[in-house]
Amino acid sequence: MEIFDNFKELFLSVWTKGIIGVDFVQILIGLGIFFIFLVFRGLISKLIIRKLEIISKRTTNKLDDTFVKAMDGPAKFLPIVLGFFFASYYITFAEDTRSFVDNVNRTLITILLFWTIHQIIEPISYVLSGLDRLLTRELIGWIIKSLKILIFILGAAAVLELWGIKIGPIIAGLGLFGVAVALGAQDLFKNLISGILVLVEKRFKIGDWIIVEGIIEGIVEKIGFRSTVIRKFDKSLAIIPNFQFAENAVINVSQKTNWLISWTITLQYDTTIDQLKKIRDKIEDYINNHEDFNTSIGVSVRVDKFADSSIDMYVRCFTKTNRWSEYLKVKERLALSIKEIVEGQKASFAFPSQSIYVEKK
């Protein structure tokens, strides 16, 4: 019986002293308070947030949808912060332990605040989208990402300060490290600056068809901090460093409003002057009177030169369409019409040839 009495005495002593000076009754009640807030967290998720999502979907404005979605995480984290706060203040801690618990509370609140600010930045992108005349969509994306990184760094610094970790020496060390990295990563910064210039100057955007002579031709899929992803027409993927777009001429084919047709038509030397004039006039009339062409830019149909084996006629005009597929159809119609005109005037196209004369002695 003595051994049981000793066990009972020891059990009551542990029950009374509890953990770090807190009896188990307070611990159980504190856990109960925290559990109640966890249940409340589930109610927020199932009732409040879902109700707000339903309401936001009824509107045509995407700003409220994005805001509700962005606040989902912080809203679920709020009951945890409140639960820990009320539970910790119900429990009686020793002085040194109370200081630690207060720091935990401050840390949770700090995380909540910076997380909320971090999430609010996303809906700001819809507000900035109204500045599309000044800022491209890709540049807005960069600004949003940079703000998010800045908020994260500030939040981490605030939490470290709460626990007595001085960030000054860390920043100084990072500064020295940054100088060392900068010296060895000049190409990285060159690409970064070039990428910013591409976005600020609106040279091209995602979905544009671009040509960099001798470098690449294709559709822009992504503009990154260091490089740009371009899908070539054979469906292969090319990743081009951004400095290529700053150091080379970039042709944005998607921005074309009129496609150029520039041809040289070769006619045989036995074509008469009358035939040449009629062919020239009929081709010019076809272009000027056809809806496929933008004649305001300028139309040129002229006998150009006497080549080695042909009389060359130069044809230059612009299409109205800016679509590649339609441009090919316009060229085809023009080519068939020119052939019909030439054959209608009983003339023939020339091809490279040589005449050999044999002198009799």
Secondary structure, DSSP 8 states (H G I E B T S, - for coil): -HHHHHHHHHHHHHHHH-BTTB-HHHHHHHHHHHHHHHHHHHHIIIIIIHHHHHHHHTSS-HHHHHHHHHTHHHHHHHHHHHHHHHHHHHS---HHHHHHHHHHHHHHHHHHHHHHHHHHHHHHHHHHGGGTTTS-HHHHHHHHHHHHHHHHHHHHHHHHHHTT--HHHHHHHHHHHHHHHHHH-HHHHHHHHHHHHHHHTT---TT-EEEETTTEEEEEEEE-SSEEEEE-TTS-EEEEETHHHHHS-EEEGGG-SS-EEEEEEEE-TT--HHHHHHHHHHHHHHHHH-TTB-TTT--EEEEEEE-SSSEEEEEEEEBS---HHHHHHHHHHHHHHHHHHHHHTT--B------------
